[in-house]
Amino acid sequence: MRQQLLDVLHLLDVTPAPRGEERTAAHRLRAWCADRWPRVEWQVVEHGPAGGSLIAAHGAGPLLYSHLDTSLDDAGAYNRLVTGDAAPIAPLGVDGDVVTGFGLGVARGPVAAALVAFAEAGAGRLLLAGSGTHRRAGGATGLEAYADTYQLPRSAIVAKCGPPTLLWHEPGALYLSVRVTGRSGAAMTAESATPPGGVVAGAGVVLDELARWRTDYLAADPREGQTGRACGIGAISGGWPDKPDLLPAQLRIDLYVVAGDRVEPTALASELADRLRARCARSVLRDCAVEVEAEPVAAAAATPADAPVVTAARAAWLDEFGAQPPPITGWTGSTDGVVLRARGVETVRLGPQAKPAADDPRRDALSLGQLTAYARIYRRLLTELPA
């Protein structure tokens, strides 16, 4: 199994699959799998302009899910916006038990484990979905395209890196966009803008209140089930970098918000807008308009702790690792598991633990031994869970 995992990882490493552009990767992977495991009917489900997912089935059975997309492209401009590093990323490397490469944690490690486990199991269904990572205004996802074409089973296993335990409860997520709008002006005459000097110069007022709001939001976390809350500012923008002699009229700040409890996105946006307006009214931004817009991603969802898929996963974990899955609270990572649960599919999530590579934080490091252990668990669950 170790060598098969490495074969898949080497293939994925040279096959870019940024979110929404996985179609080429899905077809290349389908051809490779058809040559390696010809008795399986491998198919590609296409969605959107360039999205694609790899699917296969050994008849009825549980669904083993992971996603093809790596969110970012290791050679793309958007990756540089996040990492601040334009240098080429080294190819996949193997040093004893450790494999290191781009996208291993967000997708490629669990994908390899799921693919090999399914091929060896001879049971169940496999979905390696495109567009499985979060993206605002991201359009149709691979899971949605699959669910529109095929009937979903009673249970599913999400192969995804995460905590060293078994998850049957995952949080929801949403985006918040804050816009503070004044009047544009010219840098040579600072008073021509509202506020004088421009709205971007007053960004500290908004950021300070957002920090206070974040503290209150996290403090109100009810810690339901295994999950918790999280919040972070992911983007700040305003003005035209090629024309900084013009003072922009608008400052925009974008946040990613996680909620293990049932948060109402519109109400959350309204509450934040009221706080920001009150704070701006006491500052240089007093004459500016403040708006906050919410864009839901998915709501938190849980599978009953005594559901057959959870019971089976507990038993497989115990046999593999010699102990019960450790308890966990406050988990803040969300996957398409919440989407499956919302559609009535009892779902568990488990997978290896990745960490940034020591020589380049843009690459992930994984234990091959650990990856193989999770592949064995996936294989067992596919063969033991009822159709």
N, C-alpha and C positions, 0 to 999 in steps of 0.2 A: 504493500500500500504506500509506503514512503516514496518509492521511486515513481509510482503513478502520480502522487501528489506533486512531486517535483516536475514531472513532465507537463502537467497542467499549468503549474505556476510559470514555467519558462514560456509556454505558449501565450498565456495572458500578459506576461511582461512585455512582449513585443507586439501586442495587439491593443492599441489605444481604444478606450471605451468611455469617453467623457459623457456626462449626463445628457440624454436626448440624442446622442450620436453613436448609439451602440450597434446599429444595424450591421455594419461591416464586420464588427467583432463577433456578433451573433452568428452570421453566416460562416465565418472562418472557423469558429468553434464547432458549429454543426458539422462541417465537412471533416474536421479533425476527429470528432467523436464518432462519426459514421464509419470512418476508417478503422478506428481503434475498437469500437463495439458495434459491429455491423448488424447484430441481431436486434438492436434497439432502433425504433423509428424516431430520429431526431428531427425536430421542426423549428422553424423560426416564426414567431408571431410579430408582425411589424405594427408600429403605432407612430403617429405623428409624422413629421417630415423625414426624420432619419433614425427614429427609435426602433429598437428591436429586442426581443427576448428569445432565449433558447428554452424549448420545452421538450419533454419526453415522458412516456408513461409505460409502466409494466402492468397495464390493466388498472383496475380500481385500487384505491388505497390512499393513505395520507399524502399530503403535499409537502415536499421538502423545498423550501423557498430560500433563495439568496438573490442578490442583484449583481448585474454585470457592471454597472456604471461605477466609476471611481470618483464621481462628483467633479473633480478637476482633471485636466489633461496635463500630463507631466511636462509637456512642451508648450502649453498654452499661455496666452497673455494673462488670463484670469488667475492662473496659478501664481504668477509673479505678483499680482495685486495682493494676494493673501500672504505669500511667503516672503516677499521682498527679495527673492533670489532668482536671477535670470540664468544662472549657470546650468549646464546640462545635468540631468539626474542619472546617476550610474545605473547600469542594468542589475538584474536580479543577482544576488550573491548568496552562496551557501558556505557556511563555516561550521563544520560539525553538525550540531543539532539546530543551529540558528540559520534561518533564511531571512534575507533582508532585501527589500525592494519597494518601489513606489506602489501605493494603493493596496498593499497587503492587508492593512487593518480595516479600511473602509469597505473592501469588497473581495479582493482576489484570494486571500487566504481561505475565508469561509466558502467561497465559490469552488475552489479546488476540492475542499473536503466534501462538500455537498455532491459535486459531480462524481467523484470516485466512489463515495458511499452509495449513491443511486445505482451506478453501473454495476457494483458488486452485489447489491441487495437483490436485484431481480424482482422488486416489488415497489409499489407506490408510484408517485408522480414527482416530476422535477420541474421547477420553474426558476430559471435564472433570468430575472426580470431586468429590463431596461428602465431607466428613470426611477430607480429605487431610492435615490438620495433626495433630500429636500431641496427644493428650489422654488422661489416665489414665482407665481404665474408660470408654473412649469408645464402646463398642459397635461394631456393624458399620460398616464403611467403604464408601464408594462403589466403591472398587476391588474389594472383596470381593463386593459385590452384582453388579457387572459380571461378574466371573470366574465367579460361580455361574450366570450366565445365558448368557454367550457364551464361546466357545472363545478362549483367548488366542493371539495370533500368535507367530511365532518371535522377533520382535525388537520393541523399543519405544524411543521417544525421550521422555525426561522433560524437559518445558519448565519450567524452574525457575530463578529467580535463584540465582547462586552465584559461584564464582571465575571469573576470566577464562581458562578453559581447558575441556577436555573431560574428563568424569569417566566411568569405567566401573567404578569401585569406590567403594562408599559404606559408611559405618560403621553399626553397629547402635546401639540406644538402649534404655535402661530407666529406670524410676523407682525410687528408694529412699525409704522412709518410716522415719524414726527416731522412736521413741516412748520417752520417759523418764517413768516413772510413779512418783509418790510418794503423798502423802496430802493431801487438800484441807484448807483451814483458813480462818481469817478474818484479814483484814489488820489488824484491831485487836488481835489476839493472834497475833503472828507465829509463836510457838512451837507453835501448834496445828497447823501444817502440817509435812509431811515433804518436804524439809528445812525447818528453821525459815525463815520468810520465803517459802516456796513454791518449787516446782520451777522456775518460770519465772525466778526470780532467779538460778538456777544455770545459765542458758542459756549463759553465757560458757564454762563448762567444756566443754560439748558442742561448741560452735562452734569452740573452739580445737582440739579433737581432730579434728574434721571437716576443718579446714584442714590439719592434719598428714597425715591420711589422703589427702586430695586431692593433696597434694604427692607422696606416695609412689606413688599410683595413676598420676599423669601421668608420673612419672619411669620407671615400668616400661613405658611405651608402646613396643611393638616396632616401631611405624611400618610396618605391613604395607601394601604397595601404595601407593595414593594417600592413605590415610586415617590418622587418629590418634585420640587419646583427648581427652575433655573432661569436665568435671564442674562443676556449679554448684548452689548452694542457691537454690531458687526460691520457697520459702514457709516461714514460721515462724508457728506458732500456739500458743495456750494461753490458756485462760480465756475469760471472757465480757465483751466490751467494755462492755456496758451495766451490768455488775455487778462493777467492779474491787475492791469491798470484799471479795470472795471470792477466796481464793488457790486456783488450779486444781490438780488432782492430776496433770495430764499436760502435758508439753511435746512438741510435734510439729514436726519439721523434715523438709521434703521436698526431695529432690535429683533432678536430671536428669543422667544419666550416659551418655556416648557412648563407644563402643568400636569402633575399626576392626579389632581382632582378635576372636577368638572368646572372649568373656568369658562365664562361667557366672553368671547373675544370682543364683541361690541361694547359690552359694559366695561371691560378692562380698558379699552381705548378711551371711552368717555371719561372714566375716572382719572386716567393719566392726563388727558387734555385739560381737565379742570385744574389739576395741580399745576401744570405748566403755565396755564394762563394766569393763575394767581401769583406764581413766582415771577413771571415776566412782567406783570403789572407793577412790581416793586423794583424794577431794574431798568437798564438802558433800553430794553426791548419792550417797553410799555406800550409803544404805538404799533407793535407788530401783531399780526394775526397768527394764531396757533391752531393747528389741526393735527389730529392723530387718527390714523386709519389702521384698521386691523384686517389681516388676511389669514384666515384659519388654514392650517395644514391638516390636522386631524385631532379628534378628541381622545382623551385617555380611555383605555379599555382593558378589561381584565377577563381572564378565563377562570372559572371556578377552580379552586385549589385541589378539589377532589375529582376533577374531570379525568377521563381515561388517559388522555394524552399527557397530563401532568403526572399521573400515577406511574405510567410507563416510563416517562423520562426520569423520574426519581429513581426507579429501580435500575435503569440503565446507568445512571450516574453513580449509584452506589456500587454496582458491579465493576465499573471502570475505574473509579477513583478510591474505592474502599471506605467511603463515608457519605453521609447524606449531603445534598447541596447546602452550603452555608446560608443562613437567613440573611436577608438584605432589606434595607429601607432607604428611601431617598434616591433611588435610581432615576437618572434624568435623561437617558438615551432612548429615543423613540425610533421605531422602524415601521415597515409595512405590516408588522404584526397587529398594530392597532386597527389597520384597515381590514385585515382578515377577521379580527374579532367583531368589528362592526357589521360584517356581513354574515355573522353567525358561525364562524369557523373557530373551534376551540384550538388555541395556539400556544405553543411554548417557544421560547427563544433561548438559545445557548450557543456558545462558541468560544474560540481561543482568546487569549489576552495579548493584544499587540502593544508595543511601545515604540516611541520614536527611536530610530537608529542613532547610535552614538556619533557617527561621522556626518550625518545629514538628517536633520529632523523632518525633511520632506519624504524620507523613506521610513518604512516600518520594519520592525524586527519581530519575528515569530519563532516559537519553538516548533520544530518539525514533529517532535515527539508528542507535544500537546495537540497539534493539528491532527495528527494521526488518531489520537484518542477520541477527539470529537467526531472524526469521520466514522469511527467504529460505533459510537453512540447513534449517529444519524442512520447508519446502516441497520442497526438493530431495531430502531423505532420504525423504520420503513417496513420491516418484515413482521413485526409483532403487533402493530396497531391494526384494528379491523378496518375494512373498506368503508 
